């Protein structure tokens, strides 16, 4: 039966942990030069409507290390850019490729692609969800603390795709989750409904960053204006003034707290440069773990 990774809401706790366990195993093999060409002869079609550094490089390198091949497909080069439907694109690529990754704007595009594709579809990012990034984040947290359950995860900033996926992923893995956003920039209502109804969830939504960060083991932030929101940059700069991770906020968190950022970072806005550089090792571990987490997803879906 075909499986996809469209959003973390679709996965059980056990499925998330299976991905993380597989990612740990693949990372260990890569670090020790142990061959693991588990997708030899297979091809991943990668559709990009949004530009990318980490998503493109990590998927391409990941497929190479797994013995397969990745094809970069910009929507400006595909017939999608000239009006071919997602439905027909899905059915065509399914005849050529063993899996499809898409990085785009609308979640509905990913869902429709998966509906008509006969091969697994992976969400590389939408405005609603960023499941691959949050899998890498959870992997990084577990590497640092040896566990996820019982830790406090705090997100500061825009209630965007990162906030949505962190809430879902964190709660499903038994974490305490707090989120601080300006009143007009809350996470998606479907995500807030999930958090409200999730069994045994410990969730806080506030506009007070110090309340959210108190005792946190993990602080996470993201840019104030995501791709496609450049026209709102000045308005958002005013709305998010003060919603940044700095030394004062870090003192409110737990003694051994770490800071994560999905990158790229706008230092001086959502995070101060001194905190970023102080936490650079874990932030770039997090970036590297995109490679290992996505390899795990591809192996489990396409292997």
Secondary structure by P-SEA (a helix, b strand, c coil): ccccccccccccaaaaaaaaaaaaaaaaaaaacccccccccbbbbbbbcccccaaaaaaaaaaaaacbbbbbbbcccccccccccaaaaaaaaaacccbbbbbcccaaaaaaaaaccccbbbccccccccaaaaaaaaaaaaaaccccccbbbbbcccccaaaaaaaaaaaaaccbbbbbbcccccccaaaaaaaaaccccccccccccccccccccbbbbccccccccccaaaaaaaaaccccccaaaaaacccbbbbbbcccccccccccaaaaaaaaaaaaaaaaaaaaaaaaaaaaacc
